[in-house]
Amino acid sequence: MLSVLIVLPLIAALCVAYLPERWSRPVALAALGLVSLWTVVLLVYFDPAQTGMQFAESYPWIPQIGLDYRLGVDGISLPLVALSSLLTAIAIFSTDYNGERPRLYYSLLLLINAGLAGGFLAQNLLLFFFFYEVQLIPFYLLIAIWGGTDGRAYAAMKFLLFTAISGFLVLGAFLGIAISSATLSFNYDPSVTQGLPLNTQIVLISLLLAGFAIKIPLVPLHTWLPDAYVEASPPVAMLLGGVMAKLGAYGLLRFALGLFPEAWSVVAPGLAWLGAITAVYGALIALAQRDIKRMVAYSSIGHMGYLLLGMAAATQISLLGVVLQMVSHGLILALLFHIIGVIETKVGTRDLDLLNGLMNPVRGLPLMSGLLVLGGMASAGIPGMVGFISEYLILQGSYSQFPVPTLLCIVCSGLTAVYFVVLLNQTCFGRLSQQAYYPKVQNAERAPALILLGLVLVLGIQPHWLTYWTEPTTTALTATPWAKSALSLK
């Protein structure tokens, strides 16, 4: 059942590459529609009461090097697989009909979707690394070919170098696990690492932390993100921030915390402070931006700090909040990037000093402005939206472990509201220039934003529909005997 999520986009990518250009978008949309429906099937048949891997698949691939094709899904990975399918479908749908080189463009998006699904499902360390890296070249090409006109080559190369280093660090940690544990198997098994000396565990977990910190990204390894997000087209930026960054956070949760709970208890205080520093840095730098897309990019860095704080605390409540934050942040960031893309298309600029009065009901963009207001409220953690419940769970679950970093993150939540008020006040309100008369927003441009906002509101009002799949698994993650003894040391 799980291989369908990987194989179907790959087959569709091959079809798109050889079919006439006019078929590229319909075939890609049909493929992602089927993937999304299959994800719904998984949700229906998934049993949240079982905390282990479900729908498991295992086939030998290259046993000489310990590479097996092993897939599985649990309450942590299932919501992220669903998020990946949804955002890829929206990215394809929101792409302009008359785009440049459509066959290559849609093939790359389909390859990325297959790689993301494989990363979330892989239960073999080398297989995870394979899917972790397979997205690198497609994202590079999407930024370098279809990115902005000013700095897309620089942004794409910077992204390529940083993420390649991330992969090398992760691979080094995985090889270190196999060598230190004296086994040729790379299959995911938390018990394999429990007998390793603490110093060895700290070295290996440090490699994983550095590698995944680049992908998330966290301060000070974040410098590729603003350039890549700003230069990428809105659909590609959705996938970069909405899903790819979550693969780094997922790797940190699954492989660093999951495999090394004892070493995690040693590095957790430092990680909590790093999360607080990342949150403060992202909020303050976002407040100073005049490009609204760059402002949202830096706000994304700040929200990743909350994720690290929740993982550092590693309580039942905070880990549940971490998974919810990954999903909610992906939805909200995709919503904001789509709206900003529409505004830039209609107005021709993202400069706060040039944008004003978009709420004008006759000559402005009233609907997109209203959606931008709601998206800003969701990112600021306003109650009733999914961003609130995820941040609340992280902060509530982290305070008992790390009170000062948690208080700093609470302050950053207020700063988030401040810079979004600045953005919304400058962009949506005020007097619209008499010469301005912006084109009307089409239904195809409205639909992605309305779908994403609907999910943000529905899951915010009824978060149980999301926690239902995840809570038993995150609870079990902190209930294993070695995790209990290790995490209690904090």
N, C-alpha and C positions, 0 to 999 in steps of 0.2 A: 504493500500500500504506500510506503514512503518513497520508494524509488520513482513512482509516478511524478512526484513533485520535482524530481531532478531530470528525469528522462524526457518528459513531455516538453519542457522549454528547450531542451537541446535539439529535439527533433524539429520543433517549430523554428528554431534558429537556422537549421540547415535548409528547411523549406523556404524561409524568407530569403536566404542568401541566393537561391537559384530561381525563385519565381519572379515574374515581372514586378516592377517597382510598385505598380498600383495595388498589388496584393500584400505588400509588406505590412502595412498597418492593420488591415482586417485579420490577417493570419496571426499576427502577434497578439491582437486583442482577443481573438478566439482562444488562443492557447492559454493566455493568462486568465480568461474567463473559466476555462476548464480546470486550471490549477486552483483557482479560488473556490470553485464548486467542490473539488476534491478535498480541499482544506476543510470545508464545511462538513463533508463526510467524516473526516477524521475527528472533528469536534463532536459530532453526534455519537460516534462509537468509542471515543476516548472515555476511560473510566477514571475520574479524578481521585477516587478512593485508593487506587493503586499508585504507590509513590515511585515504583521502578519504571524502567523503560518499557514502552508498549509498542506494538506493531513492529517488533524487532526483526531485522533482517541481517543475516550473516553469511558471507560467501568468501572463500579464500581468493586472494587476488595475486599478491606477490609474497608468498609466505617466507621466502628466503630473507627478506628484509623486515618481516613483521607487519606488512601492509595487508590488512583484510578489509573487505567492503562490509562494514558493520554500521547499521543505522538503527536509531531508536528515538523515541520522542517521549517527553514527560511534561509535567506542568510548567516547567520553566521554558522549554523550547517551543512548545506548541503555540502559545500566543505570539511569539516572535516569527514563527513560520507564517502564521496568518497575516501578521503585519507586513511581512515581506511580499506576500502575494498581492495584498491589497494595494500597497504603495507602488509596486511595479505596474499593476494594471492601470492605476491612476496616472502614472508617469507616461505610459504609452498613450492613454486616451487624451491627455492634455497636450501632447506634442502636436505642433502645427501640421496640417495636412500636406503642405507643400515644402516639407523640410528637405535639406540637402542630403543626398546619398542615403535615401531611406532604408535600403536593404541592409547596409552596414549598420546603421543606427539602431534599427529594431533588433537585428541579430545580437548586437552587443548588449542591449537591455535584457534580452532573453537569456543570454549567457550569464549575466550578473544575477538574474533571478535563480537560475539553477545553482550557481555557486553559493548564494546566500542560503538557500534551502539546504544544500549539502553541508554547509558549515554548522547550521543549527541542529542537524540530524546526526552528524558523524559521531560514532562511538569508537573510533580508532584514532589515535593521536596523529599518525601520518596522513590519514584520510582527511581529518580536520585541517591539517596544514595545507593539503592539496586544494581544498575548497577555499581556504582562507586566502590563498595566493592567486587562485584562478580568476578572481575579479580584478586584479591589479591592472592588467593591460586593457581590458574593456573600459574601465573608468578613466584610465589615462587617455585613451583615444577619444572618449566622449567629451572630456574637457579640452583636449588639444584641438579637436576638429570642430566641435559645435559650441565651444565656450565663447566668452566675450572677445571683443576685438583687440583689447589693449594688452592684457597680460596672460592670455590663456596658455601660451607655450611655457612661460615661466611657472605658472601655477600647476600645470600638468606635470612638468618635470620634478617640481618640488614634491608633489603628491607621490610620484613614482618612487623617488629616492627614500622618502620617509617611510612609506608603507613597505618597501622592500627591506629596509632595515628592521622594521617591525617583524616581518616574516622570518628573517634570519635569527632574531633573538628567540622567537617562539620555537623555531625548529631546534635551536641549540638547547633549549630547556627540555624539549621532548627527547632528544638524543641523550641528554644527561640523565633523564629518568630511566631510560632503557639500560644505559651503561651502569648506573649506580645500583639499580635493582637486580643486575645480573640476569636479565631476561631479554629474549629477542622479541617478545610480544609488545606491540604498541597499543593493544586494546585497552580501552578506558576501564580502569579498575582502581578505585581509591585505596584498597587494601595494600596494593603493591608499594606505595610510597610511605606507608606508616612506619616501617621498620628502618627507614633511612636515618642516619645521624642528623641532628638538628642543624648543624652547620651546613651540611650538604643540602638539606631542604631549603635553607635560607638562600643559598646561592641559586638554586633552581627557581625558587619562587621570585627572586629578584629579576631573573631573565624574563620570566613571564610577565611580571609587573611592568617592566620597561617596554616589552614588545606590545602588550595590549594598551599601555598608556599612550603610545603613539597612535594607535588605531582609534581610541575613544573620541578625542584625545584629551590629555590632562596637561596642565602647566607643569614643566616648561617645554613639553614636547608637542605643543599645539600649533606651532607657527605655520604649518602647512594648511591648516583648516581655513582661516579667513580668505586666503588667496583662492583655494580650490572652490569653496562655497560661492564666493562672489563671481568668479569667472565661469563656473558651470552654469548651464542653462537651468531654468527652474525645475524641469522634470528630473534632471540628473542630480541637482542639489537636494531634491526630495529623497532620493535613494542614498546619497552620500550621508546626509545627516539623519534621515529617518530610519535607515536600516543598517548601513555599513558600519557606522559608529557603534550601533548596538551589538554587532558581532564581536567587537572588541570588549564591550562590557560583559557580554555573555561568556566569552573566553575567560575573562578574569573571574567570573563567578563559578564557572564550571571547572576550570582546570587549576586556577591558583587556590581559591578557597576550597574547592571540592577535593583536590588531591593533597593539599598541604595545610590542613587546619591547625596543626601545631605551629608551623612556621608562620602561618597567618596571624596567630595570636601574638607573635613577637613583633611583626611589622605593622599590626593594625593601628596602634596609636599614631605612628607616622603617617599612615594612609589617611586617617581621619583628618589630621591637620593639612595634608596635601589636598584633600577634598574641600576643606574650608577655604584654603588659599585659592584653589581653582574657582570656587564659587565667587569669592570676593573679586578676584582679578577679572573674571568674565563680566560681572555686573558693572564694575567701574569702567572698564574699557568700552563696553557697549554704550554706556552713558555718554561717552565722548565722541561717538561716531556721528557722521553726517550722511552717510550712505545707509539707507534703511536695510538693505540686504546684508551689509557688513555688520550692522547693529544686531540683526537676528542671528548672524553667525557667531558673534561673540556671546550672545545670550545663551547659545547652545553649549558653549564651553562652560559657562557658569552652571548650567543645569547638570552637566556631567559631574560636577563636584558633589552634588547631592547623591548621585549614584555611588560614588566612591565612599562617601561617609556612611551610607546605609550598608554597603558591603563590609566596611571596616568594623562596624558595630556587630554585624552578623547575629542579630537577634531574630526571632521568628517574625516579629512585626516589621523590622527594618528590611529584611530580605524580601518579604512580600511586597513592601513598598518599592524596592529596587526593580522587581519585575514589572510592576504597574507603571513605574516611572519610565522604563524603557519603552513600553507600549504607548503611554500617554505622550511622552516627548516626541516619539516618532510621528504620531498623528498631528500634534500641534505644529511641529516644525514643518511638516509637509503642507499643512494648511497655510502657514505664513508665507512659505516660499512660493506657493502657487498664487496667492493673492498679490504678492509683490511682483511676480512675473507678469500678471495681467495689468497691474498698474503701470509698470514700465513699458509694456507694449502700447497702452493707450496714451500715456502721457509723454513718454520718451525720456524719462529721467527717474533716478532713485535718490536724488539729492534732496535732503530735508530743507535746504535753503530755497529750493525752487518749487517744492510741493506745498500746496495749501488749498483749502476749500473743496476737496474732493467729495465732500458730503452734499454739495449743491445738487438738489433734486432734478434740475433741468439740464445743466451743462456739465455736471461733474460725473462721478462714479458712485452714486449713493449706495447701491447694494454692496459693491466690493469694499467701500469704506465701512459700512456696517459690519461686514464679515471681518474686516481687519480689526475693528474695535473688539469684537468677540474673541478673535484669535489672540489679541494682546491680553485680554482678561484671562483667557485660559492659560497662557504662558506665565502670567503673574500669579497663578494659583488661586483664583477667585472661587469660593465655594459654589458647588453646583456644576463644576466642570471637572473633567477627569484629572487635570493637573493638580487640583487641590488635594484629592484623596491620596494620590501617590506621594506627594511631598509631605503631607501630614503623617502618613505611616512611617516614612523614612525618619522624619524629625522626632516623632514620638518614640520609635524604636531605638534611636541612637542616643537620645538624651541621657539615659541611665549609664551608658558606657562612656560617652565623650561629651560632657555637657558644654564645654567652651566651644569646640568646633561646631556643635549643633546650634548654639546661640548665634555664632557668626553666620551660619547658613540661614537662620531665621531673618537676620538683618539683611542678607542678600535677597531674600524673598521680597522684602520691602523695596530694595533698590530696583528689582525687576519691575515692580509696579511703577517706579519713578521714570525709568527710561522708556517704558511703553507709553506712559502718559505724555512724555515729551514727543515721542514719535506720533502718537495719535492726534495730539493737539496741533502739531505743525502740519500734518498731512491731511487730516480729515476736516478740520475746522478752519475758521477764518474766511476772508473774502476771496472768492475766486476771481482771477483776472478777467476783465471784460472781453479780452481777445480769446480766452480759452473756451473751447467747445469740444469735449472729448468724445471719441466714438463710443457707441453703445456696446455694452458687454453682451456677447452672445450666450445662448443657453449652454453650448458646449464648454464655454469658459466658466460658467457659473457652477455646473454640475459637480466637478471635483471638490470645490470648496464647500458646497452644501453637504455632500456625502461625508467629508471629513469632519465638518462642524457638527453634523448630526451624531456621529460616533462620539465626539468629544462631550456632547451634552448628555447623550443617553448613558454612556459609561460613567459620567460624572454623577448623574442622578441615581443610577443603579450600578454601583461598582461591583456588586456581588456577581454580576454576569462575567466579570473578569477574574475576580479573586477565586471564583468557584473552581477554575481549572488549575490554579497555581498554589493556593494555600497549603494543601496537603504535601506537595513536593517541597516547598520551602521550609515547612515545619520539619519534615523528615531530614532535610539537609543539616539542621542544627541538632538533630536527635540521635545521630550515630554515636556509638560509644567514644570513638577517638575525637569526634568533633566536640562532644560535651566536655571531655577532660581538657582539651586544648583551649577551647574558647572561654572556658571558665577561668583560665589563667589571667585574662584581662581584668 
